[in-house]
Amino acid sequence: MKLIKYFIQFILIIFLFLLFKILRLKLSKSFSSFIFKTIGPHFRSKKISHANLNIAFPELDENGKDKIVNDMWATYGKIFAEYIFIKNFRQSPKFSKKIIIENQKILEKIKQKNTPVIFISGHFDNFELMAMHIEKSGVDLAAIYRPLNNKFLNPLMENIRKNYICKKQIQKGISGTKQLLREFKNGTSIALMIDQRVSEGIKCDFFGQEALTTTIPAQFIKKFNAEVVPISIERLTDDNFKIKIFDNIQFSKSDSVEKITLELNKILEKMIIANPKQWIWTHNRWKI
């Protein structure tokens, strides 16, 4: 039954991607955003989103939470439409001008120093553009990704990611972590999203409540004395983005995995507070 459902989803998405090619980017984003805003709130994830917002922003009233969730679904729609044009963001000077970079000099220093770092971020707006820009800047990069459940759609998304976002895509899991370790030892920087729940993580404070959190960044920091570089993305308008690269963070060798993981969660919290409507609230983040 699941295979049938996944195949129908695959056919529908291929149809929409072909339609987006005809409509072009601006109309596609408007159309897709309307669809997601209309359908999205009816999914079970609405309860998850509101439960998450109750934890992160307990003082926010229901209208405020609805506004964030509606804006999030609109963002989902725009990101979905942009996947079919991701090649343009990679290769077209016209599209590249739509992305403003704050603190590009930090990436230039990382490239010149040729010492791998750990980039951390979360699922903000079109998060794929962050890894794309880091690689385009000449930094040797490997990005961890979680394969889609849909077996028909996943090869398509992997192809898009490897060809136009970041060539070195490493699948999440034990074997992926080993590959990540090899890449880092060979001088490749790594990019990790630290905002998703991971069953193999540790319980760590996140907005005042325990959440299972990945320890991969902390383990690499402890093992290699590696620097951490937070990075975020914000959609300024429908067509323009701002990517911000933060200053390198050097932890002490004596810092524990738990302390480092907590500090990284605090950095992520600040990013979310600054831009709540563009973070993905549908993840069951605080499930233990």
C-alpha positions as CSV (number, residue, x, y, z in Angstrom):
1,M,0.0,0.0,0.0
2,K,2.9,2.3,0.9
3,L,4.5,1.7,-2.5
4,I,1.3,2.7,-4.3
5,K,1.0,5.9,-2.2
6,Y,4.7,6.7,-2.9
7,F,4.3,6.1,-6.6
8,I,1.2,8.4,-6.8
9,Q,3.2,11.1,-4.9
10,F,6.0,10.7,-7.3
11,I,3.8,11.1,-10.4
12,L,2.1,14.1,-8.8
13,I,5.5,15.8,-8.0
14,I,6.8,15.1,-11.5
15,F,3.7,16.7,-13.0
16,L,4.1,19.7,-10.8
17,F,7.8,20.1,-11.7
18,L,6.9,20.0,-15.4
19,L,4.2,22.6,-14.8
20,F,6.7,24.8,-12.9
21,K,9.0,24.6,-15.9
22,I,6.3,26.1,-18.0
23,L,5.2,28.7,-15.4
24,R,8.7,29.8,-14.6
25,L,10.0,30.6,-11.2
26,K,7.9,33.6,-10.0
27,L,4.5,32.1,-11.0
28,S,5.6,28.7,-9.8
29,K,6.4,30.0,-6.3
30,S,3.1,31.8,-6.0
31,F,1.1,28.8,-7.1
32,S,3.1,26.3,-5.0
33,S,2.9,28.6,-1.9
34,F,-0.9,28.9,-2.3
35,I,-1.2,25.1,-2.5
36,F,0.9,24.4,0.6
37,K,-0.8,27.2,2.6
38,T,-4.2,25.7,1.7
39,I,-3.5,22.0,2.2
40,G,-0.7,22.1,4.8
41,P,-2.7,23.2,7.9
42,H,-5.1,20.2,7.5
43,F,-2.3,17.7,8.1
44,R,-1.6,16.1,11.5
45,S,1.6,18.1,11.7
46,K,-0.5,21.2,12.6
47,K,-0.7,19.8,16.1
48,I,3.0,19.1,16.2
49,S,3.7,22.6,15.0
50,H,1.6,24.2,17.7
51,A,3.0,21.9,20.4
52,N,6.5,23.0,19.3
53,L,5.6,26.6,19.3
54,N,4.1,26.3,22.8
55,I,7.6,25.1,24.0
56,A,9.6,27.7,22.1
57,F,7.3,30.7,22.4
58,P,4.9,30.0,25.4
59,E,3.9,33.6,25.6
60,L,2.6,33.7,22.0
61,D,-1.2,33.7,21.5
62,E,-3.0,31.4,19.1
63,N,-3.2,34.0,16.4
64,G,0.5,34.5,16.6
65,K,1.2,30.7,16.3
66,D,-1.3,30.4,13.4
67,K,0.6,33.2,11.6
68,I,3.9,31.5,12.0
69,V,2.5,28.2,10.9
70,N,0.8,29.7,7.8
71,D,4.0,31.6,6.9
72,M,6.0,28.3,7.3
73,W,3.7,26.5,4.9
74,A,4.0,29.3,2.4
75,T,7.8,28.9,2.7
76,Y,7.5,25.2,2.2
77,G,5.7,25.9,-1.1
78,K,8.3,28.3,-2.3
79,I,11.1,25.9,-1.5
80,F,9.3,23.1,-3.3
81,A,9.0,25.1,-6.5
82,E,12.6,26.3,-6.3
83,Y,14.0,22.7,-6.5
84,I,13.3,22.5,-10.2
85,F,15.2,25.8,-10.7
86,I,18.1,24.9,-8.4
87,K,20.4,24.6,-11.4
88,N,19.8,28.3,-12.1
89,F,20.8,29.3,-8.6
90,R,24.0,27.3,-9.1
91,Q,25.0,28.4,-12.6
92,S,23.2,31.7,-13.5
93,P,24.8,35.0,-12.6
94,K,21.3,36.5,-12.6
95,F,20.1,34.0,-9.9
96,S,23.4,34.3,-7.9
97,K,22.7,38.0,-7.5
98,K,19.6,37.1,-5.6
99,I,21.7,35.8,-2.7
100,I,23.3,38.3,-0.5
101,I,26.3,37.0,1.5
102,E,27.2,38.4,4.9
103,N,30.8,37.8,6.0
104,Q,32.0,36.1,2.9
105,K,35.6,36.8,4.1
106,I,35.2,34.0,6.7
107,L,34.7,31.5,3.9
108,E,37.7,32.9,2.0
109,K,39.9,32.4,5.2
110,I,38.7,28.8,5.5
111,K,39.5,28.2,1.9
112,Q,43.0,29.7,2.2
113,K,43.8,28.0,5.5
114,N,42.7,24.7,4.0
115,T,41.8,23.2,7.4
116,P,38.4,21.6,7.7
117,V,35.7,23.1,9.8
118,I,32.2,22.1,10.9
119,F,29.4,24.2,9.5
120,I,26.2,24.0,11.6
121,S,22.7,25.3,10.8
122,G,19.1,24.3,10.8
123,H,16.2,23.9,8.3
124,F,15.6,27.5,7.6
125,D,13.8,28.5,4.4
126,N,15.8,27.2,1.3
127,F,18.5,25.6,3.4
128,E,20.0,23.9,0.4
129,L,21.4,27.2,-0.8
130,M,23.8,27.3,2.1
131,A,25.8,24.2,1.2
132,M,25.6,25.3,-2.4
133,H,27.2,28.6,-1.6
134,I,29.9,27.1,0.6
135,E,31.0,24.7,-2.2
136,K,30.8,27.5,-4.8
137,S,33.1,29.5,-2.7
138,G,35.8,26.8,-3.2
139,V,35.5,25.1,0.2
140,D,35.8,21.3,0.0
141,L,32.5,20.3,1.6
142,A,30.6,17.2,2.5
143,A,26.9,17.4,3.6
144,I,24.9,14.9,5.5
145,Y,21.4,14.2,4.3
146,R,18.5,12.1,5.2
147,P,17.1,10.0,2.3
148,L,13.4,10.5,1.5
149,N,11.0,7.8,2.6
150,N,9.6,7.8,-1.0
151,K,11.8,5.3,-2.9
152,F,10.7,6.7,-6.2
153,L,11.4,10.3,-5.4
154,N,14.6,9.9,-3.5
155,P,16.9,9.2,-6.5
156,L,15.6,12.3,-8.2
157,M,16.4,14.4,-5.1
158,E,19.8,12.8,-4.7
159,N,20.6,13.7,-8.3
160,I,19.6,17.3,-7.8
161,R,21.6,17.6,-4.6
162,K,24.8,15.9,-6.0
163,N,24.8,17.8,-9.3
164,Y,23.8,21.3,-8.2
165,I,24.0,21.7,-4.4
166,C,27.0,19.8,-2.9
167,K,28.8,16.9,-4.8
168,K,29.7,15.1,-1.6
169,Q,26.4,14.0,-0.2
170,I,26.7,11.6,2.8
171,Q,23.7,9.6,3.9
172,K,22.7,9.9,7.5
173,G,23.5,6.8,9.7
174,I,26.4,4.7,11.1
175,S,28.1,4.1,7.7
176,G,27.6,7.8,6.8
177,T,29.3,8.9,10.0
178,K,32.3,6.6,9.2
179,Q,32.5,8.2,5.7
180,L,32.2,11.6,7.2
181,L,35.1,10.8,9.5
182,R,37.2,9.8,6.5
183,E,36.3,12.9,4.6
184,F,37.2,15.1,7.5
185,K,40.6,13.4,8.0
186,N,41.3,14.1,4.4
187,G,40.6,17.8,4.8
188,T,37.0,18.1,3.8
189,S,34.8,20.4,5.9
190,I,31.4,19.1,6.9
191,A,27.9,20.6,7.0
192,L,25.3,19.4,9.5
193,M,21.8,20.3,10.3
194,I,21.5,20.1,14.1
195,D,17.8,20.8,14.5
196,Q,16.3,17.4,13.8
197,R,15.5,14.8,16.4
198,V,17.9,11.9,16.3
199,S,17.3,8.6,18.2
200,E,21.0,8.1,18.7
201,G,21.5,11.5,20.2
202,I,21.6,12.7,23.7
203,K,18.9,14.6,25.7
204,C,19.9,18.2,25.6
205,D,18.1,21.4,26.7
206,F,16.5,23.1,23.7
207,F,14.2,26.1,24.6
208,G,14.0,24.9,28.2
209,Q,13.0,21.4,27.5
210,E,15.0,18.2,26.8
211,A,15.3,17.2,23.1
212,L,17.3,14.4,21.5
213,T,20.2,16.1,19.8
214,T,23.0,14.9,17.5
215,T,26.4,14.7,19.1
216,I,28.3,14.4,15.8
217,P,29.6,18.0,15.9
218,A,30.7,17.7,19.5
219,Q,32.5,14.4,18.8
220,F,34.4,15.9,15.9
221,I,35.3,18.9,18.0
222,K,36.7,16.7,20.7
223,K,38.5,14.4,18.4
224,F,40.1,17.0,16.0
225,N,39.9,20.2,18.0
226,A,37.9,21.5,15.1
227,E,36.4,24.9,14.8
228,V,32.6,25.4,14.3
229,V,31.1,27.9,11.9
230,P,27.4,28.6,12.3
231,I,25.6,29.6,9.1
232,S,22.0,30.8,8.5
233,I,19.8,31.8,5.7
234,E,16.8,34.1,5.5
235,R,14.4,34.9,2.6
236,L,14.3,38.6,2.4
237,T,11.6,38.7,-0.4
238,D,10.2,36.1,-2.7
239,D,13.3,36.2,-4.9
240,N,16.1,37.3,-2.6
241,F,18.0,35.6,0.3
242,K,20.6,36.5,2.8
243,I,23.2,33.9,3.9
244,K,25.0,34.9,7.1
245,I,28.3,33.2,8.0
246,F,29.1,33.6,11.7
247,D,32.6,33.9,13.3
248,N,34.5,30.7,13.9
249,I,34.0,29.2,17.4
250,Q,36.8,27.4,19.1
251,F,35.9,25.2,22.0
252,S,38.2,24.2,24.8
253,K,39.7,20.7,24.8
254,S,38.3,20.2,28.3
255,D,34.7,20.9,27.2
256,S,32.5,17.8,27.4
257,V,30.3,16.5,24.6
258,E,27.3,17.5,26.6
259,K,28.5,21.1,27.1
260,I,29.4,21.6,23.4
261,T,26.1,20.2,22.3
262,L,24.2,22.5,24.6
263,E,26.2,25.5,23.4
264,L,25.3,24.6,19.8
265,N,21.6,24.3,20.7
266,K,21.8,27.8,22.2
267,I,23.2,29.1,18.9
268,L,20.4,27.4,17.0
269,E,17.8,28.9,19.4
270,K,19.0,32.4,18.6
271,M,18.6,31.7,14.9
272,I,15.1,30.4,15.4
273,I,14.1,33.4,17.6
274,A,15.4,35.8,14.9
275,N,13.5,34.1,12.1
276,P,10.7,31.8,13.5
277,K,8.4,31.9,10.4
278,Q,11.1,30.4,8.2
279,W,12.0,27.4,10.4
280,I,10.4,24.0,9.9
281,W,8.0,23.5,12.9
282,T,6.5,20.2,11.7
283,H,9.4,18.1,13.0
284,N,8.5,16.2,16.2
285,R,11.5,17.9,17.7
286,W,10.9,17.3,21.4
287,K,9.8,13.7,21.2
288,I,11.8,11.6,23.6
